[in-house]
Amino acid sequence: MKFDPRAGEDTLWRYADALAVPDLGLTLGEGRTPLIRASAEGEDGLLLKVEYASPTGSFKDRGAVTLITLARLLGAERVVADSSGNAGTAMAAYAARAGLRAEIFVPGGTSGKKLEQILGHGAEVVVVEGSREDTAEAAAARVKETGAFYASHVYNPFFHDGVKTYALEIFERLGAAPATLVLPAGNGTLVIGAHLGFTALREAGLVDRIPRIVAVQAERCAPVAAAYASGATEVPPIRPGPTAAEGIAIAAPARGPRMLEIVRETGGMVITVSEDEIAAAHATLAARGLWVEPTGAVAYAAARRPMPGTAPGEIVVAPLCGSGLKASL
Ligand SMILES: Cc1ncc(COP(=O)(O)O)c(C=O)c1O
């Protein structure tokens, strides 16, 4: 990978040299999100990356811009995606910007604001009553039937390639790798994307180590944490309970085994946070002026605990990954 940020470029295309797709001019001004201190006093080494400042309100814009660029490159006119919300809103917005028709499959119970946003961008919404996996199956069936481009954030590596800019920006800002990245984990796009970014930086000789990756799940829907704790390499599906963290409520994550490899290879771990911890973290962030959706409080809820293996003062980075304007507790 070449790491040669384009001077004066305030979009993800600042890292065009590092990306797998060429810059076709598609952008909504994604990327380059602020990295701020968690608190004016205390929590010294904890930095928060304000991903909810992204154009559609979540980090998913990083992957949507590269994946929809790929769809354009391949001459697609129509895209299909399945999502529990934020990936769907991002895909709908970028498809609209690229002049492509979009059909977004969402599970029943997806927050009203996210549906409003998807519809507002002119996409068709198909609500699938059933599990998140049923939604994915319905989308895959539509792709087979219509020949549309499957804009899957779960399976398509070009989505992860865009998300790797999360790591490139942290490196550019700090001039080094932080000790630890604390990341929410549902389908694992941020875990896989951030790891890809620091791996590329290490291969380019710019950092000598990849940060420890700590993946965080909601206690009530924690298939990867259960597999990690049992030493497994596969992730058996679980029967989830209700959680406010709708963005990471994935009972059968297709990329679960890859997430396990990443946390183990980097000396990290998979941990869970309770509903009470999510609510308390959400309230603390709000009291400091930071308005996230419940899923957006999950990484902070974990990162503010004493983190085993992290020395005082070491840099830990956690994302505020989704906007509180879209979903509330
Ligand atoms: C706000 C927010 N945070 C975190 C995630 C988790 O991302 P992933 O499912 O790729 O692990 C999502 C996914 O939709 C999300 O919307």
The ligand as an SDF file (V2000), in Angstrom:
LIG
                    3D

 16 16  0  0  0  0  0  0  0  0999 V2000
  -23.6860    2.5470   14.9690 C   0  0  0  0  0  0  0  0  0  0  0  0
  -23.0930    1.2210   14.6450 C   0  0  0  0  0  0  0  0  0  0  0  0
  -22.0260    0.8150   15.3300 N   0  0  0  0  0  0  0  0  0  0  0  0
  -21.4580   -0.3680   15.1090 C   0  0  0  0  0  0  0  0  0  0  0  0
  -21.9440   -1.2270   14.1520 C   0  0  0  0  0  0  0  0  0  0  0  0
  -21.2760   -2.5430   13.9940 C   0  0  0  0  0  0  0  0  0  0  0  0
  -20.7250   -2.7570   12.7750 O   0  0  0  0  0  0  0  0  0  0  0  0
  -20.4630   -4.2340   12.2900 P   0  0  0  0  0  0  0  0  0  0  0  0
  -21.8180   -4.9010   12.1910 O   0  0  0  0  0  0  0  0  0  0  0  0
  -19.8600   -4.1080   10.9930 O   0  0  0  0  0  0  0  0  0  0  0  0
  -19.6170   -4.9080   13.3000 O   0  0  0  0  0  0  0  0  0  0  0  0
  -23.0440   -0.8610   13.3950 C   0  0  0  0  0  0  0  0  0  0  0  0
  -23.5760   -1.7190   12.3550 C   0  0  0  0  0  0  0  0  0  0  0  0
  -24.5830   -1.4760   11.7710 O   0  0  0  0  0  0  0  0  0  0  0  0
  -23.6370    0.3970   13.6500 C   0  0  0  0  0  0  0  0  0  0  0  0
  -24.7120    0.7980   12.9740 O   0  0  0  0  0  0  0  0  0  0  0  0
  1  2  1  0
  2  3  1  0
  2 15  2  0
  3  4  2  0
  4  5  1  0
  5  6  1  0
  5 12  2  0
  6  7  1  0
  7  8  1  0
  8  9  2  0
  8 10  1  0
  8 11  1  0
 12 13  1  0
 12 15  1  0
 13 14  2  0
 15 16  1  0
M  END
$$$$
